[in-house]
Amino acid sequence: MYSILLSAGWPIWPLLFISIIGLAIVLERSWYLRQINIFPKDSLETAFGLCNQLLNQKSLLDTQINDLAQLSPASPLLACVLREKLNGSSAEGALEELQAVAQTTWFKLDRYLGILATIATIAPLLGLFGTVVGMIEIFGSQGAINGAGSPQQLAHGISVALYNTAFGLLIAIPALAAWRGLRAVANQRQRECEEFTRQLFKKLYPTESTK
């Protein structure tokens, strides 16, 4: 494998670099977007327990809401609704603040996916660029110009140049598949966040939610 990388020339190194970045993104996003990470055990129970405590006119400390917000990436949404209700905000004011928090949460769910999509797009182009560079070097050599180069040498040079295209496709195809899969998981987590937040909001603002 190392000999192939050396034979393919310097254009292969950018491909190797972005392949490492792409693999790191896939592993990180796969770990981050697990349901147990977005909704840890007892996090929803804690949120709705605080909701019942607030509705029953029992004392609710701001520190309890802050602790809830630190539990998971989705917890700030639930904590935001509770905090707005605790502060006496109207439904319209709570929705406005919730939308701002939601934008931050969606950004966290989508983080690095754009980079992965870019890798899937540019990897074949970098591979093609490497092939073109290799072909230029082959046919621009002194032996090829003077006709002294043997057909075997030219065939070997062409095969080496094509390593770049093959390596580019080898990166792009898994990267594209991983991006589509992670994109679907991120969308699913977003829908789950929206549903749980809607349920909590409906419970805290029953009159406004039915309008």
C-alpha positions as CSV (number, residue, x, y, z in Angstrom):
1,M,0.0,0.0,0.0
2,Y,2.8,2.4,0.9
3,S,4.5,1.7,-2.4
4,I,1.3,2.5,-4.3
5,L,1.1,5.8,-2.4
6,L,4.7,6.6,-3.4
7,S,4.1,5.6,-7.0
8,A,0.9,7.7,-7.3
9,G,3.0,10.9,-6.7
10,W,2.3,14.0,-4.6
11,P,-1.3,14.5,-5.7
12,I,-2.3,11.4,-3.6
13,W,-1.3,13.1,-0.3
14,P,-4.2,15.6,-0.3
15,L,-6.6,12.7,-0.9
16,L,-5.0,10.8,2.0
17,F,-5.4,13.9,4.2
18,I,-9.1,14.4,3.5
19,S,-9.7,10.7,3.9
20,I,-8.4,10.9,7.5
21,I,-10.6,13.9,8.1
22,G,-13.6,12.2,6.7
23,L,-13.1,9.1,8.8
24,A,-12.7,11.2,11.9
25,I,-16.0,13.0,11.2
26,V,-17.9,9.8,10.5
27,L,-16.7,8.3,13.8
28,E,-17.3,11.5,15.8
29,R,-20.8,12.1,14.4
30,S,-21.8,8.4,14.7
31,W,-20.9,8.6,18.4
32,Y,-22.5,12.0,19.0
33,L,-25.8,11.3,17.3
34,R,-26.6,8.2,19.3
35,Q,-30.0,8.4,20.9
36,I,-28.6,7.7,24.3
37,N,-26.3,10.7,23.9
38,I,-29.0,13.1,22.8
39,F,-31.6,11.8,25.3
40,P,-29.6,10.2,28.2
41,K,-31.3,7.9,30.6
42,D,-33.8,9.7,32.9
43,S,-33.3,13.1,31.1
44,L,-36.9,13.3,29.9
45,E,-38.2,12.0,33.2
46,T,-36.2,14.8,34.9
47,A,-37.6,17.4,32.6
48,F,-41.2,16.4,33.0
49,G,-40.7,15.9,36.7
50,L,-39.6,19.6,37.0
51,C,-42.6,20.5,34.8
52,N,-45.0,18.8,37.2
53,Q,-43.2,20.5,40.1
54,L,-43.6,23.9,38.5
55,L,-47.3,23.3,37.7
56,N,-48.0,22.2,41.3
57,Q,-46.8,25.6,42.5
58,K,-43.8,24.0,44.2
59,S,-40.6,25.9,44.5
60,L,-38.3,25.3,41.5
61,L,-34.7,26.6,41.7
62,D,-32.9,28.0,38.7
63,T,-30.0,25.8,39.4
64,Q,-32.2,22.7,38.8
65,I,-33.0,24.0,35.3
66,N,-29.3,24.8,34.7
67,D,-28.4,21.2,35.7
68,L,-31.0,19.9,33.3
69,A,-29.6,22.0,30.5
70,Q,-26.2,20.4,31.0
71,L,-27.5,16.8,30.7
72,S,-27.4,16.4,26.9
73,P,-27.4,18.3,23.6
74,A,-31.2,18.3,23.6
75,S,-31.7,19.4,27.2
76,P,-31.3,23.1,26.6
77,L,-34.6,23.0,24.6
78,L,-36.4,21.5,27.5
79,A,-34.7,23.8,30.0
80,C,-35.6,26.8,27.9
81,V,-39.3,26.1,28.2
82,L,-39.1,25.5,31.9
83,R,-37.1,28.7,32.5
84,E,-39.5,30.8,30.5
85,K,-42.4,29.5,32.4
86,L,-40.6,30.0,35.7
87,N,-39.9,33.6,34.7
88,G,-43.5,34.2,33.9
89,S,-43.0,34.7,30.1
90,S,-46.0,34.5,27.8
91,A,-46.3,31.8,25.2
92,E,-45.2,34.1,22.4
93,G,-42.1,35.2,24.4
94,A,-41.3,31.5,25.2
95,L,-41.6,30.5,21.6
96,E,-39.3,33.3,20.5
97,E,-36.6,32.3,23.0
98,L,-37.1,28.6,22.1
99,Q,-36.5,29.3,18.5
100,A,-33.1,30.9,19.3
101,V,-32.1,27.9,21.4
102,A,-33.3,25.5,18.7
103,Q,-31.1,27.1,16.1
104,T,-28.1,26.4,18.3
105,T,-29.2,22.9,18.9
106,W,-29.7,22.1,15.2
107,F,-26.3,23.5,14.5
108,K,-24.8,21.1,17.0
109,L,-26.6,18.2,15.4
110,D,-25.5,19.2,11.9
111,R,-21.9,20.0,12.8
112,Y,-19.2,18.8,10.4
113,L,-21.8,17.2,8.1
114,G,-21.1,20.0,5.5
115,I,-17.4,19.2,5.6
116,L,-18.2,15.5,5.0
117,A,-20.4,16.4,2.0
118,T,-17.6,18.6,0.6
119,I,-15.1,15.7,1.0
120,A,-17.5,13.4,-1.0
121,T,-17.7,16.1,-3.7
122,I,-14.0,17.0,-4.1
123,A,-12.4,13.6,-3.6
124,P,-13.2,12.4,-7.3
125,L,-12.0,15.8,-8.6
126,L,-8.7,15.5,-6.7
127,G,-8.3,12.0,-8.0
128,L,-8.9,13.2,-11.5
129,F,-6.5,16.1,-11.0
130,G,-3.8,13.6,-9.8
131,T,-4.4,11.4,-12.9
132,V,-4.1,14.5,-15.2
133,V,-0.8,15.4,-13.5
134,G,0.5,11.9,-13.8
135,M,-0.4,11.8,-17.5
136,I,1.3,15.1,-18.2
137,E,4.4,13.8,-16.5
138,I,4.3,10.6,-18.5
139,F,3.8,12.1,-21.9
140,G,5.9,15.1,-21.2
141,S,8.9,13.1,-20.3
142,Q,11.9,13.2,-22.7
143,G,11.5,9.5,-23.5
144,A,7.9,9.9,-24.6
145,I,8.7,13.0,-26.7
146,N,11.6,11.3,-28.6
147,G,9.8,8.0,-28.9
148,A,12.4,6.3,-26.8
149,G,10.0,5.2,-24.0
150,S,9.0,1.6,-24.2
151,P,5.3,0.7,-24.3
152,Q,5.7,-1.2,-21.0
153,Q,7.0,1.9,-19.3
154,L,4.1,4.0,-20.6
155,A,1.5,1.4,-19.6
156,H,3.0,1.3,-16.1
157,G,3.0,5.0,-15.9
158,I,-0.6,5.2,-16.9
159,S,-1.6,2.6,-14.4
160,V,0.2,4.5,-11.7
161,A,-1.6,7.7,-12.7
162,L,-4.9,6.0,-12.5
163,Y,-4.3,5.2,-8.9
164,N,-5.3,8.7,-8.1
165,T,-8.7,8.3,-9.7
166,A,-9.3,5.0,-8.0
167,F,-8.3,6.4,-4.6
168,G,-10.5,9.4,-5.1
169,L,-13.5,7.2,-5.8
170,L,-12.6,5.0,-2.9
171,I,-12.9,8.0,-0.6
172,A,-15.9,9.7,-2.3
173,I,-18.3,6.7,-2.3
174,P,-18.1,5.8,1.4
175,A,-18.1,9.5,2.3
176,L,-21.3,10.1,0.3
177,A,-23.0,7.1,1.8
178,A,-21.9,8.1,5.4
179,W,-23.1,11.7,4.8
180,R,-26.5,10.5,3.7
181,G,-26.8,8.1,6.6
182,L,-25.7,10.7,9.2
183,R,-27.9,13.3,7.6
184,A,-30.9,11.0,8.1
185,V,-30.0,10.3,11.7
186,A,-29.5,14.0,12.4
187,N,-32.9,14.8,11.0
188,Q,-34.5,12.0,13.1
189,R,-32.9,13.4,16.2
190,Q,-34.2,16.9,15.3
191,R,-37.7,15.5,14.9
192,E,-37.5,13.8,18.3
193,C,-36.3,17.0,19.9
194,E,-39.1,18.9,18.4
195,E,-41.7,16.4,19.6
196,F,-40.5,16.2,23.2
197,T,-40.2,20.0,23.4
198,R,-43.7,20.3,21.9
199,Q,-45.1,18.0,24.5
200,L,-43.5,19.9,27.3
201,F,-44.6,23.3,25.9
202,K,-48.2,22.0,25.5
203,K,-48.2,20.9,29.2
204,L,-46.8,24.2,30.5
205,Y,-48.9,26.4,28.1
206,P,-52.1,24.4,27.6
207,T,-54.3,27.3,26.6
208,E,-52.0,28.9,24.1
209,S,-51.0,25.5,22.5
210,T,-54.6,24.8,21.6
211,K,-55.2,28.0,19.8
